[in-house]
Amino acid sequence: MRKLTSIGLSLIVSLMMITSSLVTAWADEKPRLIDNADLLTASEESEINALLDSFRADNDFDVVVLTTREGLEDPELTARADDYYDYEGYGCGENKDGCLLLIDMESRMMHVSTTGYGITVLTDYGIDMLTDEVASYLGEEDYAGAIETGFLGNLEWMYEDAENGEPYDVPEETALDIKNPVVHIAILGLALLIGTACGAVVTSAKKKKLISVRKARGAASFMKKDSLRLTKQNDYFLYSTVVATPKPEDSSGSGGSSTHIGSSGTTHGGGSKGF
């Protein structure tokens, strides 16, 4: 009985290993370019598929391109990209590392869906730049260039940056430390220097125009007797107090990747753009 049980367990383990191998082989062999919108020639499809397969083999990172004419707009566009990647079995490793570019020619919209390590490689800022590049090619109807150069070409160096520990993201801005007294003194000194120089220039110019003027001890000689008559009086509001409230900082500019959960339960990043 024990021998039969042992044989049964061995068979189950063997079947699981065979099934896993078949799934992996199937995922390796399935096309990474699905041109349902028929934008590319047969030779272009073959060349781009080879590039996508090569990228996956070299980096253990899946890259998929899907074109459609379904008239998709957000949120359907995002869901379509996420679901196609998940339910068609794309992705490398346990976290399904990779990304998918969906181009819908009917709605003139595109979406980049990221999964696993793809969320690190393609930040929100990176996706915005990358889709700008793709859009420039699509606008010229250079569909092969949009995929090869605009998408995959930029993805390659973004992947290298992420591997080096510096994903392409919002650039750091250098700002003055306004709480530092030294900064206050430097700013005050610079302001005084500029003000003094400007004042000297203006005063010198006015002085040259007044070389014929002589000093007078009173203003009587400049007044005409009984010439000042007040015929109208008005009240003018001269001063006001303004209280300023600082505007809350926009957290969306902090960099990184925003994420959401797809219908399969998988976490995705991504971004959409028109073209």
PAMI-334736 format. One record per atom (N, C-alpha, C): x, y, z; residue in three letters. Coordinates in steps of 0.02 Angstrom, whole numbers, padded with zeros to 5 digits, always signed. Each point is the difference from the previous one (the first is absolute). Layout:
<pts>
XYZALA;...
</pts>
This chain:
<pts>
+00042-00060+00000MET;-00042+00060+00000MET;+00043+00063+00000MET;+00053-00003+00043ARG;+00045+00058+00003ARG;+00036+00009-00066ARG;+00016-00056-00031LYS;+00036+00004-00064LYS;-00044+00032-00053LYS;-00065-00018+00000LEU;-00047+00029-00048LEU;-00008+00075+00012LEU;-00003+00019+00064THR;-00007+00071+00018THR;+00061+00039-00024THR;+00059-00029+00010SER;+00062+00032-00021SER;+00002+00009-00075SER;-00023-00052-00036ILE;-00001+00004-00073ILE;-00049+00054-00023ILE;-00058+00004+00034GLY;-00050+00050-00017GLY;+00027+00071+00010GLY;+00034+00011+00055LEU;+00028+00066+00013LEU;+00052+00018-00052LEU;+00041-00049-00018SER;+00052+00012-00051SER;-00031+00020-00066SER;-00055-00036-00017LEU;-00034+00016-00063LEU;-00029+00071+00001LEU;-00028+00020+00057ILE;-00029+00067+00006ILE;+00053+00053-00007ILE;+00057-00010+00034VAL;+00055+00048-00004VAL;+00026+00004-00071VAL;+00006-00057-00033SER;+00025-00001-00069SER;-00047+00036-00047SER;-00065-00011+00010LEU;-00050+00035-00041LEU;+00002+00075+00010LEU;+00010+00021+00063MET;+00004+00071+00014MET;+00061+00031-00034MET;+00056-00036+00002MET;+00061+00026-00031MET;-00008+00004-00076MET;-00032-00052-00028ILE;-00011+00000-00073ILE;-00046+00057-00020ILE;-00054+00010+00040THR;-00048+00053-00015THR;+00033+00069+00004THR;+00042+00009+00053SER;+00035+00064+00008SER;+00046+00013-00059SER;+00034-00053-00023SER;+00046+00008-00057SER;-00038+00018-00064SER;-00059-00033-00008LEU;-00040+00014-00060LEU;-00025+00071+00000LEU;-00022+00025+00059VAL;-00025+00069+00006VAL;+00055+00049-00016VAL;+00061-00014+00027THR;+00057+00044-00013THR;+00018+00001-00074THR;+00001-00060-00030ALA;+00017-00005-00071ALA;-00052+00036-00042ALA;-00064-00008+00019TRP;-00055+00033-00036TRP;+00007+00076+00004TRP;+00017+00025+00060ALA;+00009+00072+00010ALA;+00059+00026-00040ALA;+00053-00041-00005ASP;+00059+00021-00038ASP;-00015+00004-00075ASP;-00042-00044-00025GLU;-00012-00005-00072GLU;-00056+00046-00025GLU;-00044+00023+00042LYS;-00056+00041-00023LYS;+00025+00068-00023LYS;-00032+00030-00049PRO;+00023+00064-00027PRO;-00005+00057+00050PRO;+00048+00044-00002ARG;+00000+00058+00044ARG;-00027+00062-00036ARG;-00008-00005-00065LEU;-00031+00053-00040LEU;-00065-00027-00028LEU;-00056+00030+00019ILE;-00066-00020-00025ILE;-00029+00060-00037ILE;+00007+00000-00066ASP;-00020+00057-00041ASP;-00071-00010-00026ASP;-00049+00005+00044ASN;-00070-00009-00021ASN;-00025+00059-00042ASN;+00034+00057+00005ALA;-00020+00058-00040ALA;+00031-00001-00070ALA;+00043-00050-00012ASP;+00032-00008-00066ASP;+00038+00063-00021ASP;+00045+00022+00044LEU;+00039+00061-00014LEU;+00067-00015-00034LEU;+00023-00062+00005LEU;+00068-00017-00021LEU;+00000-00050-00057LEU;+00054+00001-00039THR;+00009-00050-00052THR;+00024-00065+00033THR;-00002-00053-00038ALA;+00022-00065+00027ALA;+00073+00002+00021ALA;+00042+00033-00039SER;+00072+00003+00018SER;+00010+00042+00062SER;-00038+00054+00008GLU;+00006+00042+00060GLU;-00023-00039+00062GLU;-00054-00038-00007GLU;-00023-00041+00056GLU;+00053-00050+00021GLU;+00030-00033-00049SER;+00051-00051+00015SER;+00060+00031+00035SER;+00021+00058-00024GLU;+00058+00034+00030GLU;-00014+00023+00071GLU;-00059+00030+00012ILE;-00017+00024+00067ILE;-00010-00058+00048ILE;-00031-00054-00022ASN;-00008-00059+00043ASN;+00068-00026+00022ASN;+00047+00000-00046ALA;+00068-00024+00016ALA;+00032+00045+00053ALA;-00009+00065-00007LEU;+00028+00047+00049LEU;-00031-00010+00069LEU;-00066-00009+00002LEU;-00034-00009+00064LEU;+00020-00066+00033LEU;+00007-00054-00040ASP;+00021-00064+00026ASP;+00071+00004+00028ASP;+00042+00037-00036SER;+00070+00008+00020SER;+00005+00038+00066SER;-00041+00052+00007PHE;+00001+00040+00061PHE;-00021-00044+00059PHE;-00051-00042-00010ARG;-00024-00044+00053ARG;+00054-00050+00020ARG;+00033-00030-00050ALA;+00051-00050+00014ALA;+00061+00030+00035ALA;+00019+00061-00019ASP;+00060+00032+00028ASP;-00012+00026+00071ASP;-00061+00023+00014ASN;-00012+00035+00063ASN;-00050-00034+00046ASN;-00030-00056-00021ASP;-00052-00034+00038ASP;-00055+00050+00019ASP;-00021+00037-00051PHE;-00048+00055+00008PHE;-00043+00000-00063PHE;-00065-00010+00008ASP;-00045-00007-00057ASP;-00022+00068-00027ASP;+00000+00007-00065VAL;-00023+00061-00033VAL;-00050-00019-00054VAL;-00061+00026+00004VAL;-00053-00019-00045VAL;-00029+00063-00033VAL;-00018-00006-00064VAL;-00032+00055-00036VAL;-00064-00026-00031VAL;-00055+00034+00014LEU;-00066-00018-00026LEU;-00031+00060-00035LEU;-00020-00008-00063THR;-00035+00053-00036THR;-00072-00022-00013THR;-00047+00047+00006THR;-00071-00016-00009THR;-00036+00057-00036THR;-00062-00013-00018ARG;-00045+00051-00026ARG;-00067-00007+00036ARG;+00002+00001+00065GLU;-00059-00013+00041GLU;-00033+00063+00028GLU;+00030+00058-00013GLY;-00029+00063+00026GLY;+00004+00004+00076GLY;+00055-00022+00028LEU;+00007-00003+00073LEU;+00024+00066+00029LEU;-00032+00022+00053GLU;+00022+00058+00038GLU;+00000-00019+00074GLU;+00036+00038+00040ASP;+00002-00016+00072ASP;-00070+00005+00030ASP;-00018-00045+00047PRO;+00043-00051+00031PRO;+00004-00067-00037PRO;-00041-00008-00054GLU;+00001-00063-00037GLU;+00068-00014-00031GLU;+00034+00054-00022LEU;+00066-00008-00031LEU;+00050-00031+00050LEU;+00000+00026+00060THR;+00045-00026+00052THR;-00016-00072+00017THR;-00064-00015+00009ALA;-00022-00068+00016ALA;+00018-00049-00055ALA;-00008+00021-00063ARG;+00016-00044-00057ARG;+00074-00018+00000ARG;+00043+00050+00011ALA;+00072-00013+00000ALA;+00020-00046+00058ALA;-00025+00015+00060ASP;+00016-00041+00058ASP;-00024-00072-00009ASP;-00062-00008-00021ASP;-00030-00066-00006ASP;+00033-00042-00055ASP;+00018+00032-00055TYR;+00032-00038-00053TYR;+00067-00027+00024TYR;+00037+00040+00034TYR;+00065-00022+00026TYR;-00009-00057+00050TYR;-00049+00006+00045ASP;-00010-00049+00053ASP;-00029-00066-00027ASP;-00055+00005-00036TYR;-00036-00060-00020TYR;+00030-00037-00059TYR;+00044+00034-00038GLU;+00035-00034-00054GLU;+00065-00031+00024GLU;+00015+00007+00064GLY;+00057-00035+00030GLY;+00068+00030-00012GLY;+00004+00065-00011TYR;+00064+00033-00009TYR;+00033+00014+00068TYR;+00064+00017-00002GLY;+00036+00016+00062GLY;+00054-00050+00015GLY;+00053+00023+00033CYS;+00057-00042+00018CYS;+00005-00007+00075CYS;+00013-00060+00023GLY;+00010-00012+00071GLY;-00064+00002+00040GLY;+00008-00005+00066GLU;-00058-00002+00045GLU;-00041+00064-00002GLU;+00033+00057-00012ASN;-00035+00064+00001ASN;-00025+00022-00069ASN;+00008-00044-00050LYS;-00023+00014-00068LYS;+00031+00065-00027LYS;+00066+00007+00010ASP;+00034+00062-00020ASP;-00008+00015-00074ASP;-00017+00062-00015GLY;-00005+00020-00070GLY;-00046+00059-00010GLY;-00016+00014-00062CYS;-00045+00056-00016CYS;-00034-00013-00068CYS;-00054+00035-00011LEU;-00038-00007-00062LEU;-00019+00069-00026LEU;+00010+00010-00065LEU;-00022+00061-00033LEU;-00062-00016-00042LEU;-00055+00033+00015LEU;-00062-00008-00039LEU;-00012+00064-00040LEU;-00007-00008-00065ILE;-00015+00057-00045ILE;-00068-00012-00032ILE;-00048+00044+00013ASP;-00066-00006-00030ASP;-00008+00054-00053ASP;-00004-00021-00063MET;-00003+00048-00055MET;-00069+00033-00007MET;-00051-00031+00025GLU;-00068+00028-00005GLU;-00008+00061+00045GLU;+00023-00006+00062SER;-00007+00055+00048SER;+00061+00045+00000SER;+00053-00020-00036ARG;+00064+00038-00001ARG;+00027+00007+00071ARG;-00002-00055+00037MET;+00025-00001+00068MET;+00050-00058+00007MET;+00046+00008+00046MET;+00047-00055+00016MET;+00005-00006+00076MET;+00020-00060+00022HIS;+00010-00011+00072HIS;+00059-00047+00010HIS;+00042+00017+00049VAL;+00055-00044+00020VAL;-00018-00030+00068VAL;-00004-00067+00002SER;-00015-00036+00062SER;+00064-00032+00025SER;+00016+00010+00063THR;+00061-00029+00029THR;-00017-00049+00056THR;+00041-00051+00006THR;-00012-00052+00050THR;+00066-00021+00032THR;-00002-00018+00065GLY;+00060-00023+00033GLY;+00057+00051-00003GLY;+00058-00022-00024TYR;+00058+00044-00005TYR;-00012+00056-00050TYR;-00048-00010-00045GLY;-00017+00052-00048GLY;-00024+00064+00034GLY;-00031-00006+00059ILE;-00023+00059+00037ILE;+00059+00041+00024ILE;+00056-00033+00014THR;+00061+00035+00020THR;+00035+00031-00061THR;+00004-00038-00053VAL;+00035+00024-00061VAL;-00034+00061-00030VAL;-00067-00004-00007LEU;-00038+00054-00031LEU;-00040+00038+00053LEU;+00028+00054+00024THR;-00035+00044+00048THR;-00054+00039-00038THR;-00042+00035+00037ASP;-00051+00043-00032ASP;+00034+00052-00045ASP;+00055+00028+00024TYR;+00037+00050-00038TYR;+00030-00031-00063TYR;+00027-00060+00007GLY;+00030-00034-00057GLY;-00052-00019-00052GLY;-00059-00023+00022ILE;-00053-00018-00047ILE;-00024+00062-00038ILE;-00004+00057+00034ASP;-00021+00061-00033ASP;+00048+00020-00056ASP;+00065-00006+00014MET;+00050+00016-00051MET;-00001-00051-00056MET;-00005-00064+00017LEU;+00001-00053-00050LEU;-00060+00005-00047LEU;-00059+00012+00027THR;-00060+00005-00042THR;+00002+00063-00044THR;+00034+00053+00023ASP;+00010+00058-00043ASP;+00040-00019-00062ASP;+00052-00041+00011GLU;+00042-00022-00055GLU;-00039-00043-00049GLU;-00039-00047+00028VAL;-00041-00044-00043VAL;-00051+00041-00040VAL;-00031+00049+00033ALA;-00051+00042-00032ALA;+00029+00038-00060ALA;+00063+00022+00006SER;+00030+00039-00054SER;+00007-00043-00063SER;+00015-00064+00007TYR;+00005-00045-00058TYR;-00070-00017-00027TYR;-00047-00012+00046LEU;-00067-00017-00022LEU;-00032+00057-00039LEU;+00015+00062+00021GLY;-00027+00058-00035GLY;+00024+00004-00072GLY;+00058-00029-00014GLU;+00027-00001-00068GLU;-00015-00066-00035GLU;-00041-00041+00031GLU;-00020-00065-00026GLU;+00060-00046-00011GLU;+00052+00010+00040ASP;+00058-00045+00000ASP;-00010-00051+00056ASP;-00040-00051-00014TYR;-00020-00047+00052TYR;+00058-00045+00023TYR;+00041-00022-00048ALA;+00058-00040+00019ALA;+00049+00041+00043ALA;+00010+00063-00019GLY;+00044+00043+00040GLY;-00027+00013+00069GLY;-00067+00006+00005ALA;-00031+00012+00066ALA;+00015-00057+00048ALA;+00000-00062-00026ILE;+00012-00058+00043ILE;+00074-00012+00011ILE;+00039+00000-00055GLU;+00071-00016+00005GLU;+00040+00054+00036GLU;-00010+00062-00021THR;+00041+00055+00027THR;-00034+00036+00057THR;-00063+00022-00012GLY;-00034+00038+00052GLY;-00012-00040+00063GLY;-00020-00063-00007PHE;-00016-00041+00059PHE;+00059-00043+00022PHE;+00021-00047-00041LEU;+00052-00047+00021LEU;+00068+00034+00008LEU;+00015+00047-00044GLY;+00065+00034+00005GLY;+00008+00038+00065GLY;-00053+00035+00022ASN;+00003+00036+00063ASN;-00004-00047+00060ASN;-00039-00054-00007LEU;-00006-00049+00053LEU;+00068-00032+00017LEU;+00041-00010-00050GLU;+00065-00033+00011GLU;+00044+00040+00048GLU;+00006+00067-00011TRP;+00043+00038+00045TRP;-00034+00013+00067TRP;-00066+00002+00001MET;-00035+00006+00064MET;+00011-00063+00043MET;+00000-00058-00033TYR;+00012-00062+00035TYR;+00071-00001+00029TYR;+00049+00023-00039GLU;+00069+00003+00023GLU;+00007+00047+00060GLU;-00034+00057-00003ASP;+00002+00047+00057ASP;-00028-00033+00063ASP;-00056-00036-00006ALA;-00030-00034+00058ALA;+00047-00054+00027ALA;+00034-00035-00045GLU;+00047-00052+00021GLU;+00059+00031+00038GLU;+00017+00061-00017ASN;+00055+00035+00035ASN;-00024+00036+00063ASN;-00063-00011+00018GLY;-00026+00028+00062GLY;-00027+00071-00006GLY;-00006+00026-00061GLU;-00024+00068-00010GLU;-00053+00002-00054GLU;-00061-00023+00015PRO;-00055+00002-00050PRO;-00012+00072-00024PRO;-00016+00006-00064TYR;-00014+00066-00029TYR;-00062+00029+00033TYR;+00009+00058+00034ASP;-00055+00027+00039ASP;+00005+00076+00003ASP;-00043+00031+00039VAL;-00002+00073+00007VAL;+00068+00025+00022VAL;+00031+00048-00037PRO;+00066+00025+00020PRO;-00002+00038+00065PRO;+00053-00008+00039GLU;+00005+00035+00064GLU;+00014+00074-00013GLU;-00036+00044+00034GLU;+00009+00072-00008GLU;+00043+00027+00057GLU;+00049+00041-00019THR;+00044+00031+00049THR;-00033+00064+00025THR;-00010+00006+00066ALA;-00034+00059+00028ALA;+00041+00029+00057ALA;-00006+00066+00012LEU;+00034+00033+00054LEU;-00032-00018+00067LEU;+00041-00007+00052ASP;-00025-00013+00067ASP;-00017+00067+00032ASP;-00064+00020-00003ILE;-00020+00066+00023ILE;+00004+00007+00076ILE;+00008-00055+00036LYS;+00006+00003+00072LYS;+00072+00014+00023LYS;+00046-00003-00047ASN;+00071+00011+00016ASN;+00015+00075+00004ASN;+00024+00026+00058PRO;+00015+00072+00007PRO;+00051+00024-00052PRO;+00046-00042-00018VAL;+00051+00020-00049VAL;-00033+00017-00067VAL;-00051-00038-00017VAL;-00037+00013-00063VAL;-00034+00067+00004VAL;-00030+00016+00058HIS;-00034+00064+00009HIS;+00049+00058-00009HIS;+00059-00005+00032ILE;+00050+00052-00004ILE;+00024+00010-00072ILE;+00011-00056-00035ALA;+00023+00003-00069ALA;-00051+00034-00044ALA;-00064-00018+00009ILE;-00053+00030-00040ILE;-00006+00075+00014ILE;+00004+00019+00065LEU;-00004+00071+00019LEU;+00058+00039-00029LEU;+00060-00028+00004GLY;+00058+00034-00027GLY;-00004+00010-00075GLY;-00024-00051-00034LEU;-00007+00005-00072LEU;-00053+00051-00019LEU;-00055+00002+00038ALA;-00053+00048-00013ALA;+00025+00072+00010ALA;+00037+00012+00054LEU;+00028+00067+00013LEU;+00048+00021-00054LEU;+00041-00047-00023LEU;+00049+00015-00051LEU;-00034+00019-00065LEU;-00050-00038-00020ILE;-00036+00014-00062ILE;-00039+00066+00006ILE;-00032+00011+00059GLY;-00038+00061+00011GLY;+00044+00062-00002GLY;+00058-00004+00031THR;+00047+00057+00001THR;+00024+00017-00070THR;+00016-00052-00038ALA;+00024+00011-00068ALA;-00054+00032-00044ALA;-00060-00026+00005CYS;-00055+00028-00039CYS;-00015+00072+00020CYS;+00001+00014+00066GLY;-00014+00067+00024GLY;+00052+00050-00024GLY;+00064-00023+00000ALA;+00054+00045-00022ALA;-00007+00018-00074ALA;-00019-00049-00040VAL;-00008+00012-00072VAL;-00057+00049-00013VAL;-00057-00011+00033VAL;-00059+00043-00010VAL;+00014+00071+00025VAL;+00030+00006+00058THR;+00015+00066+00029THR;+00048+00040-00043THR;+00050-00037-00026SER;+00050+00033-00043SER;-00032+00027-00063SER;-00046-00039-00029ALA;-00034+00022-00062ALA;-00043+00061+00013ALA;-00035+00002+00056LYS;-00043+00058+00015LYS;+00041+00061+00018LYS;+00056-00010+00032LYS;+00043+00056+00020LYS;+00027+00038-00061LYS;+00015-00038-00053LYS;+00027+00032-00060LYS;-00052+00046-00033LYS;-00064-00015+00008LYS;-00054+00040-00030LYS;-00015+00063+00041LYS;+00026+00005+00061LEU;-00016+00056+00044LEU;+00060+00045+00014LEU;+00046+00005-00048ILE;+00061+00039+00012ILE;-00015+00075+00004ILE;-00057+00024-00028SER;-00016+00071+00002SER;-00041+00020+00061SER;-00017-00047+00042VAL;-00043+00014+00057VAL;+00042+00029+00057VAL;-00027+00052+00034ARG;+00034+00029+00057ARG;-00041-00011+00063ARG;+00033-00005+00055LYS;-00032-00014+00063LYS;-00043+00059+00023LYS;-00062-00013+00021ALA;-00045+00052+00026ALA;-00018-00017+00071ALA;-00011+00055+00042ARG;-00014-00010+00071ARG;-00075-00008+00013ARG;-00042+00013-00048GLY;-00072-00007+00009GLY;-00034-00018-00064GLY;-00066-00012+00005ALA;-00037-00020-00059ALA;-00046+00055-00025ALA;+00004+00060+00032ALA;-00046+00054-00017ALA;+00008+00022-00072ALA;+00062+00001-00025SER;+00012+00024-00067SER;-00029-00046-00054SER;-00018-00060+00020PHE;-00028-00048-00048PHE;-00076+00000+00000PHE;-00031+00039+00044MET;-00073+00000+00007MET;-00031+00065-00028MET;-00058-00007-00032LYS;-00038+00057-00024LYS;-00055+00015+00050LYS;-00005+00062+00020LYS;-00047+00019+00052LYS;-00072-00016-00020LYS;-00036-00028+00048ASP;-00071-00019-00007ASP;-00013-00051-00057ASP;+00053-00036-00018SER;-00009-00048-00055SER;-00026-00068+00024SER;+00005-00014+00066LEU;-00022-00064+00027LEU;-00070+00007+00027LEU;-00049-00033-00033ARG;-00069+00000+00021ARG;-00027-00072+00000ARG;-00024-00022+00056LEU;-00027-00068+00006LEU;-00074+00000-00020LEU;-00016-00034-00054THR;-00069-00002-00025THR;-00033-00068+00010THR;+00040-00050+00018LYS;-00027-00067+00007LYS;+00040-00038+00053LYS;-00035-00038+00040GLN;+00033-00040+00052GLN;-00019-00073-00008GLN;+00049-00044+00011ASN;-00012-00073-00005ASN;+00038-00036+00055ASN;-00026-00057+00021ASP;+00035-00043+00047ASP;+00030-00059-00038ASP;+00062-00013+00014TYR;+00035-00054-00034TYR;+00024-00052+00050TYR;-00014-00064-00016PHE;+00023-00055+00043PHE;+00073-00015-00018PHE;+00045+00011+00048LEU;+00071-00004-00015LEU;+00032-00066+00020LEU;-00024-00033+00053TYR;+00035-00058+00026TYR;-00048-00059+00010TYR;+00026-00060-00004SER;-00039-00061+00013SER;+00046-00053+00032SER;-00031-00046+00033THR;+00037-00056+00031THR;-00019-00064-00036THR;+00051-00036-00025VAL;-00011-00063-00036VAL;+00028-00057+00040VAL;-00041-00051+00011VAL;+00022-00061+00035VAL;+00007-00055-00051VAL;+00060-00027-00010ALA;+00013-00052-00050ALA;+00001-00068+00034ALA;-00034-00048-00031THR;+00000-00070+00024THR;+00038-00043-00050THR;+00053-00035+00022PRO;+00040-00040-00046PRO;-00043-00053-00035PRO;+00011-00009-00065LYS;-00035-00051-00039LYS;+00029-00068+00016LYS;-00043-00050+00014PRO;+00026-00067+00015PRO;+00040-00027-00058PRO;+00055-00035+00016GLU;+00043-00027-00052GLU;-00035-00057-00036GLU;+00014-00005-00065ASP;-00029-00053-00040ASP;+00041-00063+00008ASP;-00029-00052+00031SER;+00037-00062+00013SER;+00013-00040-00063SER;-00035+00017-00056SER;+00008-00038-00061SER;+00069+00010-00031SER;+00035+00053+00019GLY;+00066+00013-00028GLY;+00056-00032+00039GLY;-00016-00045+00046SER;+00051-00028+00043SER;+00037-00058-00032SER;-00021-00021-00059GLY;+00036-00053-00034GLY;-00026-00069+00017GLY;+00035-00052-00026GLY;-00020-00069+00012GLY;-00056-00022-00047GLY;-00033-00055+00018SER;-00053-00028-00041SER;-00064-00007+00039SER;-00055+00025-00028SER;-00066-00012+00030SER;-00023-00069-00024SER;-00038-00035+00042THR;-00021-00068-00017THR;-00074-00010+00012THR;-00027-00054-00028HIS;-00069-00019+00009HIS;-00005-00076-00006HIS;-00056-00029+00018ILE;-00010-00072-00003ILE;-00044-00016-00060ILE;+00023-00046-00043GLY;-00039-00021-00058GLY;-00053-00051+00019GLY;-00042-00019-00047SER;-00054-00047+00014SER;+00025-00069+00021SER;+00063-00016-00019SER;+00029-00065+00019SER;+00028+00001+00070SER;+00001+00059+00031GLY;+00029+00006+00067GLY;+00074+00019-00002GLY;+00027+00011-00060THR;+00071+00018-00007THR;+00008+00076+00004THR;+00055+00021+00031THR;+00015+00071+00006THR;+00034+00026-00063THR;-00024+00055-00025HIS;+00028+00030-00061HIS;+00014+00074+00011HIS;+00050+00024-00037GLY;+00010+00072-00008GLY;-00019+00017-00071GLY;+00010+00062-00020GLY;-00013+00016-00069GLY;-00024+00071-00011GLY;-00012+00017-00063GLY;-00023+00066-00018GLY;-00026+00002-00071GLY;-00048+00044-00014SER;-00032+00005-00066SER;+00015+00068-00032SER;-00005+00002-00066LYS;+00011+00064-00035LYS;-00032-00004-00070LYS;-00024+00057-00023GLY;-00028+00004-00067GLY;+00055+00015-00051GLY;-00014-00011-00063PHE;+00048+00015-00052PHE;-00036+00022-00064PHE;
</pts>
